[in-house]
Amino acid sequence: MADSPTSIISTQGIQLQLLTPSQRSPTLVPTETKGVVYTKRWVVELLLELSGYSPETNLVDALAVEPAAGDGAFLGPMITRLLESCRKQGRPLSDCSNSLLAYELDEMSAARAKYVTQSILADLGVQQPLVTQLAESWIATRDYLFDTTGKKADFVIGNPPYIRLEDIPEESAMIYRNAYPTMRGRADLYVAFFEAALRQLTPGGVCAFICADRWMRNQYGAELRHLITSAYSVELILGMHDVNAFDNEVDAYPAITIIRYRRQSATVVASATPQTETIQPKLLAATLQPDYRRKSSRHSPSIHAAVVNNWFKGSDPWPCHSPKQLSLLRRLEDTFPPLEMNAKVGIGVATGNDSVYITTDPYLERVTK
Ligand SMILES: C[S@@+](CC[C@H](N)C(=O)[O-])C[C@H]1O[C@@H](n2cnc3c(N)ncnc32)[C@H](O)[C@@H]1O
């Protein structure tokens, strides 16, 4: 990874220009800037549940990373869960100083994230200087993509920035591309965030993101899909096209992805409906587990979901918009041999003959209506 001081400084420069910090208000009111969208609380809680970042487990001895903290939409609930886990184990809060690491490039956002952190700690009765010490060790005002700590993480959770390649100066895009080989073609910056997160995971560790889902099907996502199918398990893809996942309007179709560093097992492919938001996040997360889906054949209007037992291979696209269609497709593929094994398949390119014709005549070369 390119980590020379010059490359760090120059990439910070681009990102800070893109984020136009001078236009941002110093208050805690979220403001919209390029690549910046803020996640709603129910979506944050759902992601935390789905990733297993739960106070019932030992979060103190784990490392959770928030790679693009913004004002702290994820960080706040993560801190609350961490402190609860610490309390349940009867351990001192000072044991948590290495349990969380949140990155934020924009200084004003980082300052707001620190303010949120300090408020949560003070509300819980934590005294100075521990409040300041924890906030300082948890929040890093620097580029996640050029992190040089080399720390392995058990959880990487968040909502990476969406910045199109054309909005990044070529010279700077080169720096990111050199550091992250999956950033190919016209790849958006979030592709690099996925790669960095996945490479940072400990075995069994999980990357839980809400992010634009274009990379799952398009050309620029091919290398990322290849990386994922080579070593990771896609546990859940939850399409969020029909719900309001963010505080501001976004012109991207988002999805939640839960990807774990282990061998691929079953995947739940689901899409949220406008009613999804009314379900309690813990309950919703439980209904999105493969075992639950296998047992429950009930159709629910609040979520559409299917279990896929064989995930895609290599860099094949992941056509996940309709869970039902995808599950049927996989079942047909599992049950029957490919059509090409017993038949010749031809396509009438640009002839206008776009119906399906089936013939047993092996000599027939041209079919007309
Ligand atoms: C999509 S927002 C998400 C904010 C917050 N996590 C949320 O979900 O509400 C992405 C954030 O990433 C920050 N950011 C952009 N590039 C970054 C980088 N290379 N390293 C760290 N943070 C970055 C932006 O300043 C922005 O606050």
The ligand as an ORCA input file, in Angstrom:
! r2SCAN-3c Opt
* xyz 0 1
  C     -21.257      8.511      3.449
  S     -20.593      9.482      4.759
  C     -20.996      8.458      6.124
  C     -21.053      9.170      7.418
  C     -21.551      8.303      8.587
  N     -20.784      7.085      8.738
  C     -22.998      7.962      8.401
  O     -23.293      6.847      7.964
  O     -23.870      8.801      8.678
  C     -18.891      9.208      4.453
  C     -17.919      9.977      5.327
  O     -16.606      9.548      4.937
  C     -15.708     10.643      5.047
  N     -14.560     10.302      4.197
  C     -14.422     10.478      2.855
  N     -13.260      9.961      2.429
  C     -12.646      9.440      3.521
  C     -11.413      8.749      3.728
  N     -10.608      8.497      2.703
  N     -11.107      8.329      4.987
  C     -11.934      8.579      6.022
  N     -13.116      9.243      5.891
  C     -13.464      9.654      4.661
  C     -16.533     11.831      4.605
  O     -16.016     13.012      5.170
  C     -17.918     11.477      5.169
  O     -18.105     12.066      6.421
*
